Amino acid sequence: MPRTTQGPIRVTVWGENVHESRDETVRKIYPDTMHETIAAALRDKLGAEVVVRTATLQDPEHGLTEEVLADTDVLTWWGHAAHGDVDDAVVERVQQHVLSGMGLIALHSAHFSKIFIKLMGTTCSLDWRAENDRELIWTVAAGHPIAQGVPHPLVIEREEMYGELFDIPQPDELVFVSSFSGGEVFRSGCCYRRGQGRVFYFRPGDQEYPTYHQPEVQQIIANAAKWAAPVVPRQLPTVHHRGTPGWFEKA
């Protein structure tokens, strides 16, 4: 059922679940999987304000059936190794729910996910360097709800580098910018409106680093879930055809 403004936020945490299944290095960092780590963090940070379920690429319909999406206020998405394996029909279904008001949080390499590219309408390509780098996340919109309780700067001691140019549309709101040891900068916290839905892209979270165990990162994702949740009943806009000239004068 569509959520009203009352009751907990219903979050579905979607994970590709490929690296955790095949890579021992990732299993050591995330023994409970990345998606379950993110889900547990949301429950810890938001408590009774949230109800969280998880879904993965390997589930029937990737766990994103019409019934699940209709019962989801905010969908978080982490993918990396298997973007092309996501069924186009599921992507279309997710897009329709975003346009009708469901929130979407795209994490790290989800910039190359089919759903994020579809919603942005650009290549979403970027520069990157896979090595132990220090990331500084600078808040550039101090009053934004997603930035609440976040240190300035937020220091992530070990991460993969993403750098500009990031081929995305100009964000409606830019909340965070990252800098790295090579002098690179990156728009790392970007807010968009698509139809009735809110979309947030958040950069950190390479599978080879324990980023999603960091409390400050968890706080940002929790803040984003609250920001992205719909505040009115979800629906696609109704289009009326006015076939008779001068209808507005006769009303």
C-alpha positions in Angstrom: 0.0 0.0 0.0 1.2 3.5 -0.7 2.7 5.2 2.4 1.0 8.3 3.9 3.0 10.7 5.9 2.3 8.6 9.0 4.2 5.5 10.0 7.8 4.3 9.5 9.8 4.8 6.3 9.8 1.5 4.3 13.3 1.0 2.9 14.4 -1.8 0.5 18.2 -2.2 0.4 19.2 -3.7 -2.9 22.6 -5.3 -3.3 24.2 -6.9 -6.3 25.7 -9.6 -4.0 28.3 -10.7 -6.5 31.5 -9.7 -4.8 30.4 -11.1 -1.4 29.7 -14.4 -3.2 32.9 -14.8 -5.0 35.7 -12.6 -3.4 37.2 -13.7 -0.1 38.6 -10.3 0.5 35.1 -8.8 0.4 33.7 -11.6 2.6 36.2 -10.7 5.3 35.2 -7.1 5.3 31.5 -7.8 5.0 30.8 -11.2 6.4 27.0 -10.4 6.6 27.1 -9.0 3.0 27.2 -5.3 2.0 23.4 -5.0 1.7 22.8 -6.5 5.1 25.4 -4.2 6.6 23.7 -1.2 5.1 20.3 -2.5 6.3 21.5 -3.0 9.8 23.0 0.5 9.9 19.6 2.0 8.9 17.9 0.1 11.6 20.5 1.3 14.1 20.4 4.9 13.1 16.7 5.3 12.5 15.2 2.8 14.9 11.4 2.8 14.9 11.4 5.4 12.1 12.2 2.8 9.6 11.3 -0.7 8.4 14.0 -2.3 6.3 14.0 -5.3 3.9 16.8 -6.5 1.6 16.8 -7.7 -2.0 19.5 -9.0 -4.4 20.3 -9.6 -8.0 19.9 -13.3 -7.6 16.3 -13.1 -6.3 13.4 -13.7 -8.7 12.8 -10.4 -10.5 15.9 -9.3 -8.6 13.6 -9.0 -5.5 12.0 -5.9 -7.0 8.5 -7.2 -7.9 5.6 -4.8 -8.4 4.4 -5.7 -4.9 7.8 -5.0 -3.3 8.2 -1.7 -5.0 4.6 -0.6 -4.2 5.5 -1.3 -0.5 8.8 0.6 -0.7 9.3 4.3 0.1 13.0 4.4 -0.5 15.2 2.0 -2.5 19.0 2.0 -2.0 21.0 0.5 -4.8 24.6 -0.9 -4.8 25.9 -2.5 -7.9 29.3 -2.9 -9.6 30.2 -6.2 -11.4 26.9 -7.1 -13.0 25.1 -3.9 -14.1 24.3 -5.6 -17.4 22.6 -8.6 -15.7 19.8 -6.4 -14.4 16.7 -7.1 -16.4 15.4 -4.1 -18.4 11.8 -4.8 -17.4 12.8 -4.4 -13.8 14.7 -1.2 -14.5 11.6 0.2 -16.2 9.4 -0.8 -13.2 11.8 0.9 -10.8 11.8 4.0 -12.9 8.0 4.2 -12.9 8.0 4.0 -9.1 10.6 6.7 -8.8 8.6 9.0 -11.1 5.5 8.3 -9.0 7.3 9.3 -5.8 9.5 6.5 -4.5 13.0 7.7 -3.3 16.2 6.2 -4.8 19.7 6.3 -3.2 22.4 5.3 -5.6 25.6 4.2 -3.8 29.2 4.3 -5.2 29.4 2.4 -8.5 25.7 2.5 -8.9 26.5 5.6 -11.0 26.8 3.0 -13.8 23.7 1.1 -13.0 21.0 1.0 -15.6 18.5 2.7 -13.4 20.7 5.7 -12.5 21.8 6.2 -16.2 18.1 6.0 -17.2 17.1 8.6 -14.7 20.0 10.9 -15.5 19.9 10.7 -19.3 23.7 10.9 -19.5 26.7 8.5 -19.6 27.4 8.9 -15.9 31.1 8.2 -16.7 33.9 9.4 -14.5 37.6 9.2 -13.7 38.8 6.7 -11.1 41.9 5.2 -9.5 41.7 1.9 -7.5 44.2 2.2 -4.7 44.3 3.0 -1.0 43.5 6.7 -1.0 42.3 9.1 1.6 39.0 10.7 0.9 37.9 14.0 2.4 34.1 14.7 2.1 33.4 18.4 2.3 29.9 19.6 3.1 28.9 22.4 0.7 25.3 22.7 1.8 25.5 22.9 5.6 21.7 23.4 6.1 20.7 20.4 4.0 19.0 17.6 5.9 21.4 15.0 4.5 24.3 16.8 6.0 23.0 16.9 9.5 25.3 15.5 12.1 28.1 15.0 9.5 31.6 16.2 10.4 33.3 18.8 8.1 35.3 17.3 6.6 34.3 13.6 6.9 37.6 11.6 6.6 37.6 8.2 5.0 41.1 6.9 5.5 41.0 4.2 2.8 38.9 4.4 -0.4 38.9 4.2 -4.2 39.3 7.5 -6.0 36.6 8.9 -8.2 37.4 12.2 -10.0 35.8 14.7 -12.4 34.7 14.9 -15.0 31.5 13.1 -13.7 29.1 13.2 -16.7 25.8 13.8 -14.8 23.3 16.6 -15.1 23.8 19.6 -12.9 22.5 18.5 -9.5 19.4 20.2 -8.1 21.3 20.4 -4.9 24.9 19.6 -4.3 25.5 18.5 -0.7 29.0 17.0 -0.7 32.3 17.4 -2.6 35.2 15.0 -2.2 38.9 15.6 -2.6 41.7 13.0 -2.9 45.5 12.8 -2.5 46.1 13.3 -6.2 44.4 16.6 -6.2 41.2 15.2 -7.7 37.8 16.5 -6.7 34.4 14.9 -7.2 30.7 15.8 -6.7 30.0 13.1 -4.2 26.6 14.0 -2.8 24.1 14.9 -5.5 20.3 15.4 -5.1 17.8 15.3 -8.0 14.0 15.3 -8.5 12.7 13.0 -11.1 8.9 13.2 -11.6 7.5 13.0 -8.0 10.5 11.1 -6.7 13.8 12.2 -5.0 17.2 10.7 -6.0 20.4 11.0 -4.1 23.8 9.8 -5.4 26.5 9.2 -2.7 30.0 8.3 -3.8 31.9 6.3 -1.1 31.6 2.5 -0.8 34.0 0.4 -2.9 33.7 -3.2 -1.9 37.4 -3.6 -1.0 37.1 -1.1 1.9 35.1 -1.1 5.1 33.4 2.2 4.3 29.8 1.1 5.2 31.0 0.2 8.7 31.9 3.8 9.3 29.3 5.5 11.5 29.4 8.9 9.7 28.8 7.2 6.3 25.9 5.3 7.9 24.5 8.6 9.2 24.5 10.1 5.7 22.6 7.1 4.2 20.1 7.3 7.1 19.7 11.0 6.5 19.2 10.4 2.8 16.5 7.8 3.4 14.5 10.4 5.5 15.1 13.1 2.8 14.1 10.8 -0.1 11.0 9.3 1.5 7.7 10.6 -0.1 5.7 13.0 2.0 2.4 12.7 0.0 0.7 9.6 -1.5 2.6 8.3 -4.5 1.1 8.6 -8.0 2.0 9.4 -11.5 0.6 12.8 -12.7 -2.7 12.7 -14.4 -2.8 14.0 -18.0 -6.0 15.6 -19.2 -6.8 16.0 -22.8 -8.7 19.2 -23.6 -10.4 18.5 -26.9 -12.7 21.4 -27.1 -11.3 24.9 -27.9 -12.3 27.5 -25.3 -13.1 24.9 -22.5 -11.6 27.1 -19.9 -14.0 30.0 -20.8 -17.0 27.7 -20.4 -16.0 26.3 -17.0 
